């Protein structure tokens, strides 16, 4: 277990949204206010929430002063002519202010990471420019206009690098070689394959979840409630599966423009078997398998539990594989390379779970999985309608941190392709249980 004072991504995003909404409502004088820092890079947790306001230079002092008077602000802990840090009950918020001609340079500078910005600063120096404190200048001190981030990278003879890639690793080298990925985007997602309803621990009905998914533009969804021995406040009993299927069938008859799959999130038991017997699992369109309870087992034993599920012909996806909780638990200590190898060989996908309590697989692990040939699924794991879009956004952001492209992701594909993915694995002889 680990515990930190950092703010989990979900809470940080809510705090940023609240502050931005209040600032706009009170018309503090900014033309735009944008999240920056690790929040914009979709880091799993942040030290504080950082925002960038764009306003005419003559209005900078007024913007900072008005921001300090927002109702959510308890006190000001630090302030300069270009920024201030405010304390709130939910965490610290830092506001930086810049003018439109420097907005691109300020966005890059304040988005970070520090290592990425330092490499850009060094590159600028080699090109005879100064990049510092949110602006670019010539050696004589005259400013270089960079209203967009694309302008910044172009000035440094680089293609645009997405915020999620800016970790100071090899992204500049890849940019120089023209090898940056075409990152997956929310618009690439055709469906959500992991969500819960009132049949288990969800807040909203199947019909509500499907309707909200349709409004998000999805072509298909899978309702995937917890199996009966899950550690959840409510779970789907084996005896109720038929009744749930009848409800889904009735909804399919009247739901136009979206297909509804009957899925299940089945627990992986202590011995690696599944919570529901194969005869019952065969009736589902899509099967997710999860390991929620380590049961006191070490990493080697947990790896074996996962391997049995990965090899099972009816299991399509391993959800939130390390079961981490950002800021609270680093996740199971697994032989992940072995799991990735077996998942690729058996046609079992691995999930990037967008729930703020998971964000798992995280970016680096997702990159390793994709590199091993594993098919990735990006899901919301939403338990309520208002979590569907928000948590998918976190999932996509996490995937982008892992250099994931649309070609890696199962639910960027058509429903026919998803069904074919399931059918290929089911063609293997099931191990009855």
C-alpha positions as CSV (number, residue, x, y, z in Angstrom):
1,X,0.0,0.0,0.0
2,X,1.0,3.6,-0.6
3,X,-0.5,6.8,0.6
4,X,0.3,10.3,-0.7
5,X,-1.0,13.8,-0.4
6,X,-1.4,14.0,-4.1
7,X,-4.9,14.5,-5.7
8,X,-6.3,11.6,-7.7
9,X,-7.1,12.5,-11.3
10,X,-10.9,12.2,-10.9
11,X,-11.0,14.6,-8.0
12,X,-8.5,17.0,-9.6
13,X,-10.6,17.2,-12.7
14,X,-13.7,17.9,-10.7
15,X,-11.9,20.6,-8.8
16,X,-10.6,22.2,-12.0
17,X,-14.1,22.0,-13.6
18,X,-15.7,23.7,-10.6
19,X,-13.1,26.5,-10.5
20,X,-13.3,27.1,-14.3
21,X,-17.1,27.1,-14.2
22,X,-17.2,29.6,-11.3
23,X,-14.6,31.9,-13.0
24,X,-16.6,32.0,-16.2
25,X,-19.8,32.6,-14.3
26,X,-18.3,35.6,-12.5
27,X,-16.6,36.9,-15.7
28,X,-13.2,37.3,-14.2
29,X,-11.9,38.8,-17.5
30,X,-10.0,35.8,-19.0
31,X,-10.5,35.0,-22.7
32,X,-9.9,31.3,-21.9
33,X,-9.0,29.1,-18.9
34,X,-7.4,25.8,-19.6
35,X,-6.1,23.0,-17.3
36,X,-2.4,22.5,-17.5
37,X,0.3,20.6,-15.6
38,X,-0.1,16.9,-14.9
39,X,-3.9,17.2,-15.0
40,X,-3.7,18.0,-18.7
41,X,-1.2,15.2,-19.2
42,X,-3.8,12.8,-17.6
43,X,-1.4,11.7,-14.9
44,X,-3.1,9.4,-12.4
45,X,-2.7,11.9,-9.6
46,X,-1.5,15.5,-9.3
47,X,0.2,17.6,-6.7
48,X,-2.1,20.6,-7.3
49,X,-4.5,21.7,-9.9
50,X,-2.9,24.1,-12.4
51,X,-4.8,26.3,-14.8
52,X,-3.7,28.8,-17.5
53,X,-5.8,32.0,-18.1
54,X,-5.3,34.0,-21.3
55,X,-6.1,37.7,-21.1
56,X,-4.7,41.0,-22.4
57,X,-1.6,42.0,-20.5
58,X,-3.4,45.1,-19.1
59,X,-5.9,42.7,-17.4
60,X,-3.5,40.3,-15.8
61,X,-3.7,41.9,-12.4
62,X,-7.5,42.1,-12.5
63,X,-7.8,38.4,-13.5
64,X,-5.6,37.3,-10.6
65,X,-7.4,39.6,-8.2
66,X,-10.9,38.3,-9.3
67,X,-9.7,34.7,-9.2
68,X,-8.6,35.2,-5.6
69,X,-12.2,36.3,-4.7
70,X,-13.9,33.1,-6.0
71,X,-16.2,31.6,-3.4
72,X,-14.2,28.3,-3.4
73,X,-11.0,30.0,-2.4
74,X,-10.1,29.8,1.3
75,X,-6.8,31.7,1.2
76,X,-3.9,32.7,-1.1
77,X,-0.7,30.9,-0.2
78,X,1.6,32.4,-3.0
79,X,1.3,35.1,-5.6
80,X,3.5,36.8,-8.3
81,X,2.6,39.2,-11.1
82,X,1.8,36.2,-13.3
83,X,0.4,33.6,-11.0
84,X,-1.2,32.8,-7.7
85,X,-1.8,29.6,-5.6
86,X,-5.1,29.4,-3.8
87,X,-6.1,26.9,-1.1
88,X,-9.5,25.3,-1.3
89,X,-11.2,22.5,0.8
90,X,-10.5,20.1,-2.1
91,X,-6.9,21.0,-2.7
92,X,-4.6,23.7,-4.0
93,X,-5.2,25.5,-7.3
94,X,-2.6,27.5,-9.1
95,X,-3.6,30.0,-11.8
96,X,-1.1,31.2,-14.3
97,X,-1.9,34.1,-16.6
98,X,-0.5,35.0,-20.0
99,X,-1.4,37.0,-23.1
100,X,-2.6,35.6,-26.4
101,X,0.6,36.1,-28.3
102,X,2.4,33.8,-25.8
103,X,-0.5,31.4,-25.1
104,X,1.1,28.5,-27.0
105,X,4.4,28.9,-25.3
106,X,2.8,29.2,-21.9
107,X,0.6,26.1,-22.5
108,X,3.7,24.1,-23.4
109,X,5.7,25.5,-20.4
110,X,3.0,25.0,-17.8
111,X,1.8,21.7,-19.1
112,X,5.2,20.1,-18.7
113,X,6.6,17.7,-17.8
114,X,9.6,19.4,-16.4
115,X,11.9,16.9,-18.2
116,X,10.1,17.6,-21.5
117,X,10.2,21.3,-21.1
118,X,13.9,21.1,-20.2
119,X,14.7,19.2,-23.4
120,X,12.7,21.8,-25.4
121,X,14.6,24.6,-23.7
122,X,18.0,23.0,-24.6
123,X,16.8,22.5,-28.1
124,X,15.8,26.2,-28.3
125,X,19.2,27.2,-27.1
126,X,20.9,25.2,-29.9
127,X,18.6,27.0,-32.4
128,X,19.6,30.4,-31.0
129,X,16.4,31.0,-29.0
130,X,15.5,31.4,-25.4
131,X,12.5,29.4,-24.0
132,X,11.7,30.3,-20.4
133,X,8.8,31.0,-18.1
134,X,6.2,30.6,-20.8
135,X,7.6,32.6,-23.7
136,X,10.1,32.3,-26.5
137,X,12.5,35.1,-27.3
138,X,15.4,35.9,-29.6
139,X,18.9,36.4,-28.1
140,X,18.3,40.2,-28.3
141,X,15.3,39.8,-26.0
142,X,12.6,40.4,-28.7
143,X,9.7,38.1,-28.3
144,X,8.7,35.4,-30.7
145,X,4.9,35.2,-31.2
146,X,3.6,31.7,-30.4
147,X,-0.2,31.9,-30.0
148,X,-0.5,28.1,-30.4
149,X,1.4,25.1,-29.2
150,X,1.9,24.1,-32.8
151,X,3.8,27.4,-33.3
152,X,6.1,26.5,-30.5
153,X,7.0,23.1,-31.8
154,X,7.3,24.5,-35.4
155,X,9.8,27.1,-34.1
156,X,11.8,24.2,-32.7
157,X,11.7,22.3,-35.9
158,X,9.4,19.6,-34.4
159,X,6.0,18.3,-35.2
160,X,3.3,18.9,-32.5
161,X,3.7,16.5,-29.5
162,X,0.5,15.7,-27.7
163,X,0.4,16.6,-23.9
164,X,0.0,12.9,-22.9
165,X,3.4,12.0,-24.5
166,X,5.4,14.8,-22.8
167,X,7.1,12.8,-20.1
168,X,10.7,13.7,-21.1
169,X,11.5,10.2,-22.3
170,X,11.9,9.4,-26.0
171,X,9.1,11.6,-27.4
172,X,11.4,14.2,-28.9
173,X,13.6,11.5,-30.5
174,X,10.4,9.9,-32.0
175,X,9.3,13.3,-33.2
176,X,12.6,14.0,-34.9
177,X,12.4,10.6,-36.7
178,X,8.8,11.2,-37.7
179,X,7.7,8.2,-35.6
180,X,5.1,9.8,-33.2
181,X,2.0,7.6,-32.9
182,X,-1.4,8.5,-34.3
183,X,-2.9,8.5,-30.8
184,X,-6.3,7.1,-30.1
185,X,-9.0,9.8,-29.5
186,X,-12.4,9.8,-28.0
187,X,-13.9,10.1,-31.5
188,X,-12.3,6.7,-32.4
189,X,-14.3,4.9,-29.7
190,X,-17.3,3.1,-31.2
191,X,-18.6,1.4,-28.0
192,X,-18.2,0.9,-24.3
193,X,-17.8,-2.7,-23.2
194,X,-17.8,-2.3,-19.4
195,X,-20.6,-0.6,-17.5
196,X,-22.9,-1.5,-14.6
197,X,-26.6,-1.1,-14.0
198,X,-29.0,-1.5,-11.1
199,X,-28.8,-5.3,-11.6
200,X,-25.5,-5.1,-9.7
201,X,-24.0,-2.0,-8.0
202,X,-24.9,0.6,-10.7
203,X,-27.1,3.6,-9.9
204,X,-29.1,3.7,-13.2
205,X,-31.1,1.2,-15.2
206,X,-30.0,-0.6,-18.3
207,X,-32.3,1.6,-20.4
208,X,-30.8,4.7,-18.9
209,X,-27.2,3.6,-19.5
210,X,-28.0,2.6,-23.1
211,X,-29.8,5.9,-23.7
212,X,-26.9,7.9,-22.3
213,X,-24.4,5.9,-24.4
214,X,-26.4,6.5,-27.5
215,X,-26.2,10.3,-26.8
216,X,-22.4,9.9,-26.7
217,X,-22.6,8.5,-30.2
218,X,-21.7,4.9,-29.4
219,X,-22.7,2.2,-31.9
220,X,-22.8,-0.5,-29.3
221,X,-22.4,-1.1,-25.5
222,X,-22.1,-4.2,-23.3
223,X,-24.0,-4.2,-20.0
224,X,-21.5,-6.1,-17.7
225,X,-22.8,-6.3,-14.2
226,X,-20.8,-8.1,-11.4
227,X,-21.2,-11.8,-10.9
228,X,-22.6,-13.0,-7.6
229,X,-19.5,-13.4,-5.5
230,X,-17.9,-10.1,-6.4
231,X,-17.0,-7.8,-3.7
232,X,-19.6,-5.3,-4.6
233,X,-22.6,-3.8,-2.7
234,X,-24.9,-5.6,-5.1
235,X,-24.2,-8.4,-7.6
236,X,-26.0,-10.3,-10.3
237,X,-27.1,-13.7,-9.0
238,X,-26.9,-16.7,-11.4
239,X,-30.6,-17.2,-10.9
240,X,-31.3,-13.7,-12.3
241,X,-29.3,-13.9,-15.5
242,X,-32.2,-15.1,-17.6
243,X,-34.4,-12.3,-16.3
244,X,-31.7,-9.7,-17.1
245,X,-31.3,-11.2,-20.6
246,X,-35.1,-10.8,-21.1
247,X,-34.9,-7.2,-20.2
248,X,-32.0,-6.6,-22.6
249,X,-33.8,-8.5,-25.4
250,X,-36.9,-6.3,-24.9
251,X,-34.7,-3.1,-24.9
252,X,-33.0,-4.3,-28.1
253,X,-36.4,-4.4,-29.8
254,X,-37.0,-0.7,-29.2
255,X,-33.5,0.7,-29.1
256,X,-32.7,2.2,-32.5
257,X,-29.2,3.2,-33.6
258,X,-27.3,1.3,-30.9
259,X,-26.7,-2.4,-30.3
260,X,-26.8,-3.8,-26.8
261,X,-24.6,-6.8,-25.8
262,X,-25.3,-8.9,-22.8
263,X,-22.0,-9.0,-20.9
264,X,-20.8,-10.0,-17.5
265,X,-17.9,-9.0,-15.2
266,X,-17.2,-12.4,-13.7
267,X,-14.8,-12.8,-10.8
268,X,-11.7,-14.9,-10.9
269,X,-11.8,-17.2,-7.9
270,X,-8.9,-18.1,-5.6
271,X,-8.1,-21.2,-7.7
272,X,-8.3,-19.4,-11.0
273,X,-11.8,-20.7,-11.8
274,X,-14.6,-18.3,-12.7
275,X,-17.6,-17.3,-10.5
276,X,-20.2,-18.6,-13.1
277,X,-20.0,-22.0,-14.7
278,X,-19.2,-22.3,-18.4
279,X,-22.8,-23.4,-19.2
280,X,-24.0,-20.0,-18.0
281,X,-21.1,-17.9,-19.4
282,X,-21.8,-19.3,-22.9
283,X,-25.0,-17.4,-23.0
284,X,-23.3,-14.0,-22.7
285,X,-22.2,-12.0,-25.7
286,X,-19.1,-10.7,-24.0
287,X,-17.3,-11.9,-20.9
288,X,-15.0,-9.7,-18.7
289,X,-12.9,-11.4,-16.0
290,X,-11.7,-9.5,-12.9
291,X,-9.6,-10.3,-9.9
292,X,-10.9,-8.1,-7.1
293,X,-9.7,-10.1,-4.1
294,X,-6.1,-11.1,-3.7
295,X,-7.0,-13.4,-0.8
296,X,-3.7,-13.0,0.8
297,X,-1.9,-14.6,-2.2
298,X,1.5,-13.3,-3.4
299,X,2.3,-12.1,-6.9
300,X,3.2,-15.6,-8.3
301,X,-0.1,-17.1,-7.1
302,X,-2.1,-14.1,-8.5
303,X,-0.3,-14.4,-11.8
304,X,-1.4,-18.1,-12.0
305,X,-5.0,-17.1,-11.3
306,X,-4.9,-14.6,-14.1
307,X,-3.2,-17.1,-16.5
308,X,-6.0,-19.6,-16.0
309,X,-8.6,-16.9,-16.8
310,X,-6.6,-15.6,-19.8
311,X,-6.5,-19.1,-21.3
312,X,-10.3,-19.7,-20.7
313,X,-12.1,-19.8,-24.1
314,X,-15.0,-17.8,-22.8
315,X,-13.0,-14.9,-21.3
316,X,-12.7,-12.0,-23.7
317,X,-11.1,-9.3,-21.5
318,X,-9.1,-9.1,-18.3
319,X,-10.3,-5.9,-16.6
320,X,-8.2,-3.4,-14.6
321,X,-5.4,-6.1,-14.5
322,X,-3.3,-4.8,-11.6
323,X,-6.3,-3.6,-9.6
324,X,-4.4,-0.5,-8.6
325,X,-6.0,2.5,-6.9
326,X,-4.0,5.7,-7.7
327,X,-2.6,7.3,-4.6
328,X,-3.7,4.4,-2.4
329,X,-2.5,1.1,-3.8
330,X,0.2,0.5,-6.5
331,X,-1.4,-2.7,-7.7
332,X,-0.6,-6.4,-7.6
333,X,3.0,-7.4,-8.1
334,X,2.4,-9.6,-11.2
335,X,4.6,-11.2,-13.9
336,X,3.1,-8.9,-16.4
337,X,5.3,-9.8,-19.3
338,X,4.1,-13.4,-18.9
339,X,0.5,-12.3,-18.7
340,X,0.9,-10.1,-21.8
341,X,2.5,-13.0,-23.8
342,X,-0.3,-15.4,-22.9
343,X,-3.0,-12.8,-23.6
344,X,-1.7,-12.1,-27.1
345,X,-1.3,-15.9,-27.8
346,X,-4.9,-16.7,-26.5
347,X,-6.8,-13.7,-28.0
348,X,-7.6,-12.2,-24.7
349,X,-7.8,-8.4,-24.5
350,X,-6.5,-6.3,-21.6
351,X,-8.5,-3.4,-20.4
352,X,-7.6,0.3,-19.7
353,X,-10.2,1.1,-17.1
354,X,-11.2,4.8,-17.1
355,X,-12.7,4.7,-13.6
356,X,-10.6,7.2,-11.5
357,X,-10.2,4.5,-8.9
358,X,-8.3,2.4,-11.4
359,X,-6.9,4.0,-14.5
360,X,-5.5,0.6,-15.1
361,X,-3.6,-0.5,-17.2
362,X,-1.7,2.7,-16.7
363,X,0.1,4.3,-19.7
364,X,3.5,2.6,-19.5
365,X,2.0,-0.8,-18.9
366,X,-0.5,-0.3,-21.7
367,X,2.4,0.4,-24.0
368,X,4.2,-2.7,-23.0
369,X,1.0,-4.8,-23.5
370,X,0.4,-3.4,-27.0
371,X,4.1,-3.9,-27.8
372,X,3.6,-7.6,-26.9
373,X,0.7,-7.9,-29.3
374,X,-2.1,-7.6,-26.8
375,X,-5.5,-6.2,-28.0
376,X,-6.5,-3.3,-25.8
377,X,-10.0,-2.4,-24.7
378,X,-10.7,1.1,-23.3
379,X,-13.8,1.2,-21.1
380,X,-15.5,3.6,-18.7
381,X,-16.5,1.0,-16.0
382,X,-19.2,3.5,-15.3
383,X,-21.8,2.8,-12.6
384,X,-24.0,5.8,-13.5
385,X,-25.0,7.7,-16.6
386,X,-23.0,10.8,-15.8
387,X,-19.8,8.7,-15.5
388,X,-19.9,7.2,-19.0
389,X,-18.4,10.1,-21.0
390,X,-16.1,11.4,-18.2
391,X,-14.6,8.0,-17.4
392,X,-14.1,7.1,-21.0
393,X,-12.2,10.4,-21.4
394,X,-9.9,9.3,-18.5
395,X,-9.5,5.9,-20.2
396,X,-8.6,7.5,-23.5
397,X,-6.2,9.9,-21.8
398,X,-4.5,7.1,-20.0
399,X,-4.2,5.1,-23.3
400,X,-2.7,8.1,-25.0
401,X,0.0,8.2,-22.2
402,X,0.8,4.7,-23.4
403,X,1.2,5.6,-27.0
404,X,-1.9,3.6,-27.9
405,X,-3.2,4.0,-31.4
406,X,-6.7,3.1,-32.7
407,X,-5.3,0.0,-34.4
408,X,-4.5,-1.4,-30.9
409,X,-8.0,-1.0,-29.5
410,X,-10.9,-3.5,-29.9
411,X,-13.7,-1.0,-29.3
412,X,-12.5,1.3,-32.1
413,X,-13.7,-1.5,-34.4
414,X,-17.2,-2.3,-35.7
415,X,-19.5,-4.5,-33.8
416,X,-19.0,-7.3,-36.4
417,X,-15.3,-7.2,-35.7
418,X,-15.9,-7.3,-32.0
419,X,-18.2,-10.4,-32.4
420,X,-15.5,-12.0,-34.6
421,X,-12.9,-11.4,-31.9
422,X,-15.2,-13.3,-29.5
423,X,-16.0,-16.0,-31.9
424,X,-12.3,-16.7,-32.7
425,X,-11.6,-17.4,-29.1
426,X,-14.8,-19.4,-28.5
427,X,-13.8,-21.7,-31.3
428,X,-11.3,-23.2,-28.8
429,X,-12.6,-26.2,-26.9
430,X,-14.1,-24.8,-23.6
431,X,-13.0,-26.3,-20.3
432,X,-16.3,-27.1,-18.8
433,X,-16.9,-26.0,-15.2
